[in-house]
Amino acid sequence: MKNKFISKRNTNVFNTPIEVGLRALIILNEASPASMDLNKLVIYDYLVTHSSDIDNCMKSLHPSIPHRSGEIIIKRKVMQEGINLMYSRELLDIEYTQNGVYYKANELSSYFIKYLNSSYAQDVIKYTRWVNKKFKHYSDEELYEYINKNISKWGSEFTKESLIRGGFGE
């Protein structure tokens, strides 16, 4: 018998605007009262989800997949959609400045985040605090320099592993 209560909607959550938007909301809340532009949010999101790339003693929230550093480049669109979703629910504020568009947590952000009690959400909060503590004193230029210096290493360990094992065909 077919269950009439099962939805045919796409229920995938991984890397959707809602997942990325919720992480952005947590990142902004932990950075408060500072604001961030889209570029910095994408970078922080990467650093939060792939913390072992920064410090081998840390465990990453997401799997260490090959070429994961590409996420920094391709995640802009979904991050923007996630920010727009959070903004549409009045969970963050947008600031228009001479330097561009910036996003900022507001009073509703922290109230909303308190209701996120899954182990994943708690880990995102914990890792965001760690990343924020490590990078909050970096200027945008210093942060971009750090990323540019290290991005080619992140996800390339799989390529190096194949070289150690003798390459393809063995």
N, C-alpha and C positions, 0 to 999 in steps of 0.2 A: 504494500500500500504506500502510495506516495504521500510524503509529509507536506501538507499545504502551508506549513509555517516556515519552511526553509526558503530563505530569500535567494533570488537569482542575481542579486547585486554582487559586484566585485567586493569581496571583503578582505582583500590583501591590504596590509598596513605597512609593510616594510618599504622604506624609502618613498612614501607617499607624502603629499603636502601636510597631512595632519601629523605624521610622525616627526618630520623635519621641523614643522612649525612649532610643535610642542618642545622639541629640543632647543629651538631658537628662543622660545619664551623662557625656558630655564636659563639659558646662557645670558640673556638680557637681564633677567631677574638677579642673577648672581653678580653681574657686572654693575648693577644699579648703584649709584645714580648715573653712571656713565652710559653713553649711547654708542651704537656701533652701526657702521654701514654694512651693506650686503656682503662685500668682500671679506670683511673681518668676521662676520657671522659664519660664512662658509668655512673659513679657515678654522675658527674655534670649533665648529661642528665636527670637522675632520679630526682635530686634535682630541676632542672629547671621545669620539668613537674609536679612534685608533691610538690610544695613549701609549701603547708599547712602542710606537714609532719614536716617541720622545724619550721614553725611559724604559729600558728593558725590564726593570723591576715591576713595572705596571702591567696589568692584564688589560687588554683592549676589550671594549664593550662589543665590538663587531669583529667578525673573523678577519684574519690577516690574509686577504685574497691577493692574488697577483695583480699588479698594476693598480692597486687601490688608490694611489696618489692621484689618479685621474678623476677621482671623486671631486677633488677641489675644483676642477674645471667644469665638470658636467652637472654639479649639484646646484648651480646658481638658479636655474629655472625653478626647480622644485622648492628651493629655499624661498625664492620670491613668492611662489604660490602659498607656501606655508605661512610666511609673514602676512600675506594678504588675508589669509584665513583667520589668523589670530587678531589682526586689526579689525576685520569685519565683526568680530565678537567683542571688540573694545578691550582686548586683553593686553594691548601694547599701544604705544603712541609713535607717531611719525614726526620727525623734525626735519624741516626744510631749511638748510643752511647754505651759505656761500660755498661750502666745501662739498655739498651734495646732500643726499637723503640719508638720514640716520634714524635708527629705530631704538626705542627705549621702553623699558618696563614701566608699568604704571601701578597704581594702587591695587587694581584688580588682578594683576599678574601674580603677586605673591599669594593672594587669597585663593586663586584658582589652583596654583601649583600645590598648595597644601592638601588638596584633594587627590593628587596623583600619588597613590600609595603602593603601586606595584614595585616589585624589586628592581625592574628595569628603570623606572622613573627615579627611584632612590639612587641607583647607580649613576644615572645621568647627572643628578644633582651633585653627588660626591665627586665625580670626575670633572664636572664643570668647575667646582670650587678649586680643585687641584690645578686645572689648566689656567684658570683665572689668576690664581696665586702666582703661578710660574711666569705668565706672560703679561699681566696687567701693566707692568712698568715699561713694556716695550712700546716704542712709538710705532705707528703704522709702517714706517720705512724699515725699522728693525725687525718687525714681525715678517714683512714680505721678504726681507733678506734672509731670515732664518728659514722660511719656507723654500725659497729658491735654492738655498744651499743644500737642503736635505731632501727635497721632493724626488730627486732621481733615485734615492736609496729606498724609499718607501714602496714596498711591493716588488722590488727587484731581487729580493733574496731567493725567490723561486727560480729566477733566471740563473743566479749563481749556483743554486743547488743542482740544476741540470748540468752545468759545466763540471761540477765536482763528480757527479755520477757518470760522466763520460759523454754527456750530450744526448742528442736524439739518436734513436735506433739501437740503444744498448739496453 
